[in-house]
Amino acid sequence: MNNEKCEHCKGERSRCWIDYPEDDNCIHVTIAKNGAMTLEEVAKRIGVSLVRISQIEKQALKKLNKRIKFDLST
């Protein structure tokens, strides 16, 4: 995964990679095949609890919120 480019978005492959070979390990393929997914669907798909997926979502939203506030202040 070192500096490879994603054939779908042309960005870094490591930014698009997921551990799901059925969808070529790419989030773009997953979204194209399945569309929007619920947290429960994601939890079943990757084999973790719904609570853990919810925790990850909250952490990601918190990071995004901090980044947006930082970008607005510069």
C-alpha positions in Angstrom: 0.0 0.0 0.0 2.9 2.3 -0.3 2.1 5.4 -2.5 -0.1 3.4 -4.8 -2.9 5.3 -6.5 -6.6 4.4 -6.3 -8.0 3.7 -9.8 -11.3 5.2 -8.7 -10.4 8.6 -7.1 -6.7 8.8 -8.2 -5.8 9.6 -4.6 -3.6 7.6 -2.2 -4.7 4.0 -2.1 -4.1 3.9 1.6 -6.8 6.5 2.1 -9.4 4.4 0.3 -8.4 0.9 1.5 -10.7 -1.3 3.6 -10.2 -4.9 4.6 -13.0 -6.3 2.4 -11.7 -8.3 -0.6 -15.2 -8.8 -2.1 -15.2 -5.0 -2.9 -11.6 -4.9 -4.1 -10.6 -3.5 -0.7 -11.8 -0.1 -1.8 -14.4 2.2 -0.2 -15.4 3.6 -3.5 -16.3 0.2 -4.9 -18.3 -0.5 -1.7 -20.2 2.7 -1.9 -20.9 2.1 -5.6 -22.2 -1.4 -4.9 -24.1 -0.8 -1.7 -24.9 2.9 -1.5 -25.3 4.4 2.0 -25.1 1.8 4.8 -26.4 1.9 8.4 -24.0 1.6 11.3 -25.5 -1.8 11.9 -24.7 -2.9 8.4 -21.1 -1.7 8.7 -20.7 -3.5 12.0 -22.0 -6.8 10.6 -19.8 -6.4 7.5 -16.5 -5.9 9.4 -17.3 -8.1 12.3 -17.4 -5.7 15.2 -20.1 -4.6 17.6 -22.6 -1.8 16.8 -21.3 0.0 19.9 -17.7 -0.1 18.6 -18.8 1.3 15.2 -20.7 4.1 17.0 -17.6 4.9 19.1 -15.5 5.1 15.9 -18.1 7.4 14.3 -18.2 9.7 17.3 -14.4 9.9 17.3 -14.3 10.7 13.5 -17.0 13.4 13.9 -15.1 15.0 16.8 -11.9 15.1 14.7 -13.7 16.6 11.7 -15.3 19.2 14.0 -11.9 20.2 15.4 -10.5 20.4 11.9 -13.3 22.6 10.6 -13.0 25.0 13.5 -9.2 25.1 13.0 -9.6 25.8 9.2 -12.2 28.6 9.9 -9.8 30.4 12.3 -6.9 30.5 9.9 
